[in-house]
Amino acid sequence: MELYDHIKQLISVDCIIFGYDEGEMKLLLFKRWIEPSKGELSLLGGWVNPDESVNDAARRVLNLISGLDDIYMEQVDVFSDVGRDPGGRVISIAYYALMKIDDQTHELVSKHSAVWVPLYERPHLIFDHDVMVEKALEKLRRKASYELIGLQLLPEMFTLFQLRRLYSAIYQREFDPANFRKKVLSLNVLQQLNIKNTEESRRGAYYYKFKPQSEWVTSDRIFRID
């Protein structure tokens, strides 16, 4: 057999898109528009074109739904079980992405007949997409345990309470306020602003924002949010 006479197999990317809104982690889902499983809920995916890498394919798919070119994404795993797609032999590379839920994304999401659903109340998804979501969440939690998450999910200004709520939503558990504050501020990546949110307490809570990433100081300190 000649080298390139081997049976051709399809390659796709699937994107697990996480957002955060009203104290909840959310997942972006779509109604599948082709068979098999047409009309059922699915992750956003697409084929890898002959002239692009899998990373470029994932960026193209994410740009389609967000209109943005700089969405944070990380590869999760390769899904290659022979029977994973009843439509044929398809190998999928899964990525998770973090996206702010704002007016722009709401408009594009609506245009593509997609919907944000609470992550922990999501319905059953097609094929092996439930496994993809669980693996992506596991990877997100690992990242959040040693690196501060929030730049891609929170508004530009936020309080430490709002940041802690985000972490509680990711891990589905509460964190000690004093310990969380101490660990977060030790990273030296947040800048306190001279503006207070007066809705959280009588004294008010200072707003913070992330420093430019160019000013982040790398450190051997291990940030464990546990």
ZIVEN-V209351 format. One record per residue. N is the residue number from 1. RES is the residue in one small letter. PHI is phi in degrees with one decimal (* if undefined). OMEGA is omega in whole degrees, -180 to 180 (* if undefined). NEAR is the number of other ideal C-beta (glycine too) atoms within 12 Angstrom. Layout:
N;RES;PHI;OMEGA;NEAR + N;RES;PHI;OMEGA;NEAR
This chain:
1;m;*;175;6 + 2;e;-68.6;-177;5 + 3;l;-52.9;-173;5 + 4;y;-94.2;173;7 + 5;d;-88.3;-179;7 + 6;h;-62.2;-179;8 + 7;i;-57.4;-180;9 + 8;k;-77.1;178;12 + 9;q;-127.6;-178;17 + 10;l;-84.6;177;22 + 11;i;-122.7;179;27 + 12;s;-132.1;170;35 + 13;v;-120.7;174;40 + 14;d;-126.3;-175;49 + 15;c;-113.9;174;46 + 16;i;-93.4;-172;48 + 17;i;-101.3;179;49 + 18;f;-96.2;172;46 + 19;g;-132.4;-179;38 + 20;y;-140.0;-175;38 + 21;d;-158.0;175;28 + 22;e;53.5;176;14 + 23;g;78.7;-178;21 + 24;e;-125.4;167;24 + 25;m;-76.7;-178;39 + 26;k;-128.5;-178;34 + 27;l;-125.4;-179;42 + 28;l;-90.8;-177;46 + 29;l;-123.3;-177;37 + 30;f;-133.6;171;35 + 31;k;-86.1;-178;20 + 32;r;-63.6;-174;25 + 33;w;-104.8;177;18 + 34;i;-130.9;173;18 + 35;e;-78.7;-3;13 + 36;p;-77.2;178;18 + 37;s;65.6;178;22 + 38;k;-57.8;178;15 + 39;g;88.9;179;14 + 40;e;-89.0;-176;21 + 41;l;-76.3;-171;27 + 42;s;-148.3;166;40 + 43;l;-74.4;176;45 + 44;l;-79.0;-179;44 + 45;g;-145.1;179;41 + 46;g;-172.9;179;32 + 47;w;-78.6;172;25 + 48;v;-85.7;-179;27 + 49;n;-73.5;-178;17 + 50;p;-59.2;-174;11 + 51;d;-103.6;-179;9 + 52;e;-140.6;174;17 + 53;s;-79.2;178;16 + 54;v;-67.1;177;28 + 55;n;-62.4;179;19 + 56;d;-65.4;178;21 + 57;a;-63.2;179;31 + 58;a;-64.7;178;39 + 59;r;-62.7;180;27 + 60;r;-63.8;180;28 + 61;v;-63.5;-180;36 + 62;l;-68.1;178;37 + 63;n;-63.5;-179;22 + 64;l;-58.8;-175;26 + 65;i;-91.7;-174;36 + 66;s;-114.1;-173;35 + 67;g;75.9;-177;20 + 68;l;-110.5;180;23 + 69;d;-105.7;-173;13 + 70;d;-123.0;178;17 + 71;i;-70.7;178;32 + 72;y;-71.0;178;29 + 73;m;-146.0;176;38 + 74;e;-141.2;177;29 + 75;q;-71.6;-178;26 + 76;v;-97.2;-176;34 + 77;d;-172.9;174;25 + 78;v;-105.1;-179;21 + 79;f;-112.7;-170;32 + 80;s;-135.0;177;19 + 81;d;-54.6;-173;17 + 82;v;-57.0;-175;13 + 83;g;-99.8;-173;14 + 84;r;-66.5;179;27 + 85;d;-121.6;-177;30 + 86;p;-65.2;-179;17 + 87;g;-83.0;-178;18 + 88;g;158.8;-179;21 + 89;r;-82.1;-177;18 + 90;v;-125.7;173;29 + 91;i;-100.2;-177;25 + 92;s;-118.0;173;43 + 93;i;-104.0;-176;33 + 94;a;-98.2;177;40 + 95;y;-129.1;167;41 + 96;y;-105.6;-179;44 + 97;a;-134.4;178;39 + 98;l;-113.3;-175;38 + 99;m;-136.6;174;37 + 100;k;-68.0;175;32 + 101;i;-93.6;-179;31 + 102;d;-138.1;-176;22 + 103;d;-59.6;-178;11 + 104;q;-65.0;-179;16 + 105;t;-69.3;177;31 + 106;h;-58.3;-179;23 + 107;e;-64.6;-180;15 + 108;l;-69.6;179;25 + 109;v;-60.4;179;31 + 110;s;-62.8;-180;16 + 111;k;-60.2;-177;15 + 112;h;-97.6;178;23 + 113;s;54.8;178;18 + 114;a;-101.2;-179;32 + 115;v;-149.0;172;25 + 116;w;-85.6;178;30 + 117;v;-123.7;175;27 + 118;p;-55.7;-174;22 + 119;l;-55.6;-173;33 + 120;y;-90.2;175;19 + 121;e;-122.8;-175;14 + 122;r;-66.7;176;27 + 123;p;-79.2;176;19 + 124;h;-65.2;-180;17 + 125;l;-107.6;-176;29 + 126;i;-72.4;173;31 + 127;f;50.4;179;30 + 128;d;-104.9;-176;32 + 129;h;-67.8;176;35 + 130;d;-63.2;179;26 + 131;v;-65.9;178;24 + 132;m;-58.8;-179;38 + 133;v;-62.7;-179;39 + 134;e;-63.0;179;23 + 135;k;-68.0;179;27 + 136;a;-66.2;179;35 + 137;l;-64.2;177;28 + 138;e;-61.8;180;21 + 139;k;-69.1;178;27 + 140;l;-62.0;180;37 + 141;r;-65.1;177;26 + 142;r;-61.6;-180;21 + 143;k;-63.5;-178;26 + 144;a;-67.2;-179;36 + 145;s;-80.0;-179;21 + 146;y;-126.4;179;19 + 147;e;-143.3;-174;27 + 148;l;-68.4;177;36 + 149;i;-94.3;177;35 + 150;g;150.7;-179;35 + 151;l;-55.9;-176;29 + 152;q;-92.7;-173;33 + 153;l;-123.1;-176;37 + 154;l;-93.8;172;33 + 155;p;-60.9;-178;22 + 156;e;-60.3;176;18 + 157;m;-109.9;-179;23 + 158;f;-155.5;176;32 + 159;t;-95.1;177;31 + 160;l;-65.7;175;34 + 161;f;-62.3;180;28 + 162;q;-65.7;177;32 + 163;l;-66.2;179;40 + 164;r;-66.3;176;34 + 165;r;-62.1;177;29 + 166;l;-60.7;179;38 + 167;y;-64.2;177;38 + 168;s;-63.8;179;24 + 169;a;-69.1;180;33 + 170;i;-67.9;-174;37 + 171;y;-93.2;-177;25 + 172;q;58.5;173;18 + 173;r;-159.0;-179;15 + 174;e;-88.0;177;14 + 175;f;-119.3;178;28 + 176;d;-63.7;-175;16 + 177;p;-56.7;-176;21 + 178;a;-67.4;-179;12 + 179;n;-66.7;179;18 + 180;f;-62.6;-180;29 + 181;r;-59.1;-178;24 + 182;k;-60.8;-178;16 + 183;k;-67.2;-178;30 + 184;v;-64.4;-178;35 + 185;l;-69.8;179;20 + 186;s;-67.1;-179;19 + 187;l;-74.7;178;30 + 188;n;59.3;177;20 + 189;v;-114.5;-179;29 + 190;l;-110.2;176;30 + 191;q;-115.9;178;21 + 192;q;-76.7;-180;22 + 193;l;-102.6;178;20 + 194;n;-87.9;179;11 + 195;i;-131.6;-179;17 + 196;k;-117.1;170;19 + 197;n;-93.6;-175;21 + 198;t;-92.2;-179;13 + 199;e;-87.4;-174;13 + 200;e;-86.4;179;19 + 201;s;-160.2;180;14 + 202;r;-64.7;-180;9 + 203;r;-76.4;-177;10 + 204;g;87.5;180;16 + 205;a;-118.6;-179;25 + 206;y;-65.1;171;26 + 207;y;-81.9;175;27 + 208;y;-127.1;169;34 + 209;k;-143.7;177;25 + 210;f;-74.3;172;29 + 211;k;-67.0;173;18 + 212;p;-54.7;-176;12 + 213;q;-61.4;177;15 + 214;s;-66.2;-180;9 + 215;e;-95.8;180;13 + 216;w;-67.8;-179;17 + 217;v;-95.1;177;14 + 218;t;-71.0;-175;13 + 219;s;-145.9;175;13 + 220;d;-82.2;-180;7 + 221;r;-63.0;178;15 + 222;i;-94.0;180;13 + 223;f;-92.1;179;25 + 224;r;-113.5;-178;18 + 225;i;-95.8;-179;32 + 226;d;-137.8;*;17
